[in-house]
Amino acid sequence: MKKITVLLMTLVSSVAFAKLPAPSPEAAAAAALTKAKADHAGKVGGYQLCMSQNDLASKYKKAGTPAPAACANPGPFVAPEPAAK
């Protein structure tokens, strides 16, 4: 029983350390585009949160307190240019 367990552990560990092949240029470009879209979506979410916090702060603002910080609009999404080889 112990030999079978050792054999299975060796097999599992050899599979776990196997390397994946390098991604194709098309797959790398698609991954870069997906990352850029996700980064932009995060910036838009932060901008929307900032705007809602400023709206709420302006409703409950007391006299003599400073105005809320300005929010930076990230603008529309612009796809990154493919990397030159």
N, C-alpha and C positions, 0 to 999 in steps of 0.2 A: 504494500500500500504506500509506503514511504517513497519507493522508487517511482511510482506513478505520479505522486504529488510533486516530486523534484522534476520529473520530466515535463509535467504540465507547467510548472513555474518557469522552467527554462524556455519553453516554447512561448509562453505569454510575454516574458521579458524580451525575447528576441523580436517579437512583433512590435512591442511598444517602442523599441529603439530604432525601428526602421525609418529611413528618410523618405520624404515625399519628393517627387521630381519637381524641378523648378517650374513655376507657372509659365504658360505661354504669354507672349506679348499682349495678345488680346485679353487674356484673363487678368493680367496685371493692369491693363488700362481700365477694364471694367471695375476692378477692385479700387483703383484710384478715384474713379468717378463716383462710386458708391460712398467712399470715405469723404469726398468733397461735399456730396449731398448731405451726408449725416452731420458734418461739421457746420454747414450752413443752416441746417434745421436747428441745431443747437443754438446758434447765434440768434436766429429768429425767435426761438423760444425764450431766450434771455431778454431780448428786446420787448417782447410781449409782456413778460413778467415785470420788467422795469416800468413799462407804461401803466400797467394795472396798479403797481405799488405807488406810483406817482399820483394816479387818480385818487386812490384811497388816502394818501397822505394829504392831498389838497383838500379833501372833504373835512378832515379833522385837524387841519393846521391851526395853530394858535397864533395870535398876534406876536410878532417879534421873532418868530422862528425862521430859519433860512428856508429858501425854496428847495424842493427836492432836486437831486442831481439830474442832469440831462441824460436822456437815453440815446445811444448810438444806433441808428437804423443800419442794419447790415446790407440793405439794398437787395436787388433781385439776384438769384443764383446765376453765376457765370461758371460754365464748365471749364476746368483746367485744361491747358494745352498739353498734348501728349509730350512726354519727355523725348528730347532729341538723342539719337544714338551716337 
